[in-house]
């Protein structure tokens, strides 16, 4: 197995929204805001090469939206999906599977591109993976979350015939008490995933067995290392108390088993592990994927 970090750029979101009830006097030291209270966040994806498959986990915002859209989110930086793939010797046509943790625009916007007036899959040889529960949630969105689920990012995937669903038994409160629900992906042997429901219905967190270590792609359960403390929950989360419970269960398991956490949105820290302390579980060491 080989793993590759795929950087697709940076974007900006309101710092208060990203840190929820945590005061700005605290979070501004972690990720300083600009004059508009906006903080920069990474759009960091992960590529898995194993068993003849090339699996891309999430794919950033894409570039098909109009200037007004990007005026809200300030896509910036020199990295792009195509350039990052090319840096590692691949093209979009090489991707066999696209694992979508959830369907918010900053995680799946690169799934679909414009071909003239048509919207078509960016990865024409790939199977796109979601689950029935989240797909229904995203295609029948509530008013609060509707702006994050853009139909142009989602519906063409199904229309293409390239969409498949993982078999997941899920409810909004599905936690077995000690660990998060876990499922085999069925794509490759060493890829499974957890499901969580606090951020959005049935988000999936890929779990990778890699050279005797366990790497978990954090998606938006822990968008950055700064979100490790339990109260640091985004205002974007649909069910923040559910997120609290899920974070506690996950971080306990991560500390006990020395999991490596791979961050999708942390602007600086790619990976870390955690350790127990008197004040709860906290950051231990930080490193890059290449250091593992």
C-alpha positions in Angstrom: 0.0 0.0 0.0 1.1 3.5 -0.8 -0.6 6.7 0.5 -0.3 10.2 -1.0 -1.4 13.6 0.3 -3.5 15.4 -2.3 -3.6 19.1 -1.7 -6.3 21.0 -3.6 -5.9 24.5 -2.2 -7.1 26.5 0.7 -10.4 28.4 1.4 -11.7 30.7 4.1 -14.6 30.3 6.6 -15.8 32.4 9.5 -13.7 31.7 12.6 -16.6 31.9 14.9 -18.6 29.4 12.9 -15.6 27.0 12.9 -15.1 27.1 16.6 -18.6 27.4 17.9 -18.9 28.4 21.5 -15.2 28.9 22.0 -14.4 32.6 22.4 -12.4 34.4 19.7 -9.9 35.5 22.3 -8.9 31.8 22.5 -9.4 30.4 19.0 -7.8 33.4 17.3 -4.5 32.3 18.8 -4.9 28.9 17.1 -5.9 30.1 13.6 -5.7 33.9 13.4 -8.5 35.6 11.5 -8.3 38.3 8.9 -10.1 41.6 9.1 -13.3 39.9 8.1 -13.1 37.3 10.8 -12.2 34.7 8.2 -9.6 31.9 8.8 -7.8 29.9 6.1 -8.4 26.1 6.0 -6.9 23.4 3.9 -8.6 21.2 1.4 -6.5 18.2 1.9 -7.5 14.8 0.4 -5.9 11.4 0.6 -5.0 8.9 -2.2 -4.7 5.2 -1.5 -2.9 2.9 -3.9 -3.5 -0.8 -3.0 -4.6 -4.1 -4.5 -4.7 -2.6 -8.0 -7.1 0.2 -6.9 -6.4 4.0 -6.7 -8.9 5.4 -4.2 -9.3 9.1 -3.7 -10.9 10.2 -0.4 -12.8 13.5 -1.0 -11.8 15.9 -3.7 -12.0 19.5 -2.5 -14.2 22.3 -3.9 -13.6 22.0 -7.6 -13.5 25.1 -9.8 -16.8 25.1 -11.7 -18.6 27.6 -9.5 -19.0 31.2 -10.4 -17.1 34.3 -9.1 -19.8 35.1 -6.6 -19.5 31.7 -5.0 -15.7 31.9 -4.7 -16.1 35.4 -3.5 -17.7 34.0 -0.4 -15.1 31.2 0.2 -11.9 32.8 -1.1 -10.3 29.7 -2.7 -6.6 30.5 -2.7 -3.1 28.9 -2.9 -1.1 27.3 -5.7 -2.3 23.7 -5.2 -5.0 22.1 -7.4 -6.4 18.6 -7.5 -4.9 18.0 -11.0 -1.4 19.4 -10.1 -1.3 17.4 -6.9 -2.2 14.2 -8.7 0.4 14.9 -11.4 3.0 15.5 -8.8 2.6 11.9 -7.7 2.4 10.5 -11.2 -1.3 10.2 -11.7 -4.2 11.8 -13.6 -7.9 11.9 -12.8 -8.5 9.1 -15.3 -6.3 6.8 -13.1 -8.7 7.0 -10.2 -10.7 3.8 -9.7 -12.8 4.8 -6.7 -13.9 8.1 -5.1 -14.8 7.8 -1.4 -17.0 10.7 -0.4 -17.0 11.2 3.4 -20.0 13.4 2.9 -21.5 15.7 0.3 -20.8 19.2 1.6 -19.4 21.3 -1.3 -15.8 21.5 0.2 -15.6 17.7 0.2 -17.2 16.7 -3.1 -17.0 19.8 -5.4 -14.3 18.3 -7.4 -16.4 15.3 -8.3 -18.2 17.0 -11.2 -16.7 19.3 -13.9 -18.2 21.3 -16.7 -17.9 19.9 -20.3 -19.4 22.7 -22.3 -22.9 23.1 -21.0 -22.9 19.6 -19.4 -22.0 18.5 -15.9 -20.0 15.3 -16.0 -17.9 13.2 -13.6 -14.4 14.4 -13.2 -13.2 10.8 -12.7 -14.7 9.0 -15.7 -13.3 5.6 -14.8 -14.1 5.7 -11.1 -16.9 4.4 -8.9 -18.2 7.0 -6.5 -19.0 5.8 -3.0 -21.6 7.2 -0.6 -24.3 5.6 1.6 -28.1 5.7 1.3 -28.7 7.5 4.5 -26.4 10.4 3.8 -27.4 10.6 0.1 -31.1 11.0 1.1 -30.1 13.7 3.7 -28.1 15.6 1.1 -30.6 15.4 -1.8 -33.5 16.4 0.5 -31.6 19.0 2.6 -32.9 20.9 5.6 -33.0 24.7 5.3 -30.0 25.1 7.7 -27.7 22.8 5.7 -29.0 23.4 2.2 -26.3 25.9 1.2 -23.7 23.2 1.8 -25.4 20.6 -0.5 -25.1 21.9 -4.0 -27.2 19.8 -6.5 -24.7 20.4 -9.3 -22.0 18.6 -7.2 -24.3 15.7 -6.3 -27.1 14.8 -8.8 -24.8 14.3 -11.8 -22.9 11.6 -9.9 -26.1 9.4 -9.8 -27.1 10.4 -13.3 -23.7 9.1 -14.6 -24.4 5.6 -13.4 -21.1 5.6 -11.5 -22.6 5.9 -8.0 -22.6 3.0 -5.5 -23.7 2.9 -1.9 -22.0 1.2 1.1 -24.4 -1.0 3.1 -24.7 0.9 6.4 -27.3 0.4 9.1 -27.6 3.9 10.6 -29.8 6.1 12.7 -29.1 9.6 14.0 -28.2 8.2 17.4 -26.4 5.0 16.3 -23.5 4.5 18.8 -23.0 1.2 20.5 -21.7 2.7 23.7 -18.0 2.0 23.6 -16.8 2.6 20.0 -18.2 4.2 16.9 -19.9 1.9 14.4 -17.4 0.5 11.9 -17.9 -1.1 8.5 -15.7 -2.8 6.0 -15.5 -0.9 2.7 -15.4 -3.9 0.5 -13.1 -1.9 -1.9 -9.7 -3.2 -0.5 -8.8 -5.3 2.5 -7.2 -2.5 4.6 -9.9 0.1 4.3 -12.9 0.3 6.6 -14.8 3.3 8.0 -16.6 4.7 11.0 -20.0 6.5 10.7 -20.8 9.6 12.7 -23.9 11.7 12.8 -23.2 15.0 14.7 -21.8 17.0 11.8 -24.3 15.7 9.3 -26.3 12.5 8.8 -24.0 9.4 8.4 -20.7 11.0 7.6 -18.0 8.4 7.0 -14.4 8.4 8.4 -12.1 6.2 6.4 -9.8 3.9 8.6 -6.7 2.6 6.9 -4.4 -0.2 8.1 -1.0 1.0 6.9 2.3 -0.8 7.6 1.1 -1.9 11.1 -0.4 1.5 11.9 -3.9 2.8 11.9 -4.7 6.1 10.1 -8.1 7.7 10.3 -9.2 10.4 7.9 -11.0 12.9 10.1 -13.2 14.7 7.6 -15.3 17.1 9.7 -15.5 15.2 13.0 -12.1 16.9 13.8 -11.5 19.4 11.0 -8.2 20.4 12.5 -5.9 19.6 15.4 -7.3 22.7 17.2 -10.6 20.8 17.4 -9.3 18.0 19.6 -10.6 19.5 22.9 -14.2 18.3 23.4 -15.9 21.7 23.5 -14.4 22.8 20.2 -17.4 21.9 18.0 -18.2 23.8 14.9 -21.4 25.8 14.7 -21.9 24.1 11.3 -22.7 20.8 13.1 -26.3 19.7 12.9 -26.2 17.9 16.3 -23.4 19.3 18.5 -24.2 17.2 21.5 -23.9 14.1 19.2 -20.6 15.4 18.0 -19.4 15.7 21.6 -20.2 12.1 22.3 -18.7 10.9 19.0 -15.5 12.9 19.7 -15.2 11.4 23.1 -15.6 7.8 21.9 -13.2 8.3 19.0 -10.5 10.1 20.9 -10.6 7.5 23.7 -10.0 4.7 21.1 -7.4 6.8 19.3 -5.4 7.4 22.4 -5.6 3.7 23.5 -4.5 2.4 20.1 -2.2 5.2 19.0 -4.2 6.0 15.9 -2.8 8.5 13.5 -5.3 11.3 12.7 -5.1 12.8 9.2 -6.7 16.3 9.0 -8.6 17.5 6.0 -8.8 21.1 7.0 -5.9 21.9 9.3 -4.0 24.7 7.5 -0.6 23.5 8.9 -0.8 20.1 10.6 -1.3 17.1 8.3 -1.2 14.3 10.9 -0.9 13.8 14.6 -1.5 11.4 17.4 -3.0 12.1 20.8 -2.3 11.4 24.5 -4.2 11.4 27.7 -3.8 14.2 30.3 -5.5 15.5 33.4 -7.6 17.8 31.3 -8.6 15.1 28.8 -7.1 13.9 25.6 -4.8 16.3 23.9 -2.4 16.7 20.9 0.8 14.6 21.2 3.1 14.7 18.2 2.5 16.3 14.7 4.0 15.0 11.5 3.4 14.5 7.8 2.2 11.4 6.0 5.7 11.0 4.6 7.1 10.7 8.1 5.0 7.6 8.9 
